Amino acid sequence: MDAVRGALQRDRVVEGEFTGWIAPLERVLLKKDKYLEEAKPVASATPPKADISAPAPSAPPKPAPKPAPPNSLFAEKLQAVLEPHK
């Protein structure tokens, strides 16, 4: 963690959300502060009003479960070995 902290402090790339290539870590790093700073929404003077007259969208139907694939010869033999003998 100290290597990451030090790499972020020594980074020479001023702009952007990512550092330059850091060879000892074999990666670039995300500059969290810049990333979060750019992701903040701009506050508007009036909050948007919710439209309560429109009905709420219904949830999409769930897909039917897939049928189990047929057992292969290997699967049948494995099940026969693993099942307790009757």
N, C-alpha and C positions, 0 to 999 in steps of 0.2 A: 504494500500500500504506500510505503514511503517513496518507492520508485515512481509510482503514478503521480503522487503529490509533487515530487520534485520535477518530473517531466512537465506537468501542467504549469509550474512556476517558471520554468526555463523556456517555455514555448515562445518562438519568435513570430509565429503567424498571428497577427493582430486581429484580422477580420475572420469571420466564419465561426462555425460552431464546432469545428474539429481542429485538432492540433496537426502539425506536420508529422511525418513518419518518425517514429521513435524506434530506432534499431534495437536497443536492448530488450524492448518489450515486443518487438515485431508487430507493431500495430499503430494506428492512430487512436487518439482518445477524444471523447466528447467533452466539450467545455460546457459543463452543466449550467453554469451561471448565464452564459451567452445563449444557450439553448432555451432556457426557461424565460430569459428576458425577451427573446424574439417570439416566444409562444404566447405571451400574455395578450389577451384580447384588449382592444381599445375600448375604454368605457364611454358609453354614449350618454347624452344629456337626459334622455327619457328611456326608461326600460321598455322593451317590446311588450306589447299586450298580447295575451294568449287569446286565441280564437276558440271560445267554448261552444260555438254553434256547430262546428264540424264534428262528426262522430269520430271516435278514436279508431285508428286502423286496427283491423283484426290481425291476430298473429297468423303467419303462414302455416298451412297444414304441415304436420310432421311427416316425413317420408316413411313409407312402410318398411319394416325391418327386412333386411335381405335374408333370403332363405339360406340355411346352412349348406355349404358345399358338400357334395357327396364324398364319402370317405374314400381315400385311396387305399390301395392294397397295404401300403406301409402303415397307414393310420389304423386300419382294421387289425393288423398284427400287433401293433403297439398297444391298442386297447385290450386285446386278448391277453397280453402279457401282464398288463397293469391291473386288470380286473381281478378281484379275489376269485379263487377257484370255488365253484359251487358244487 
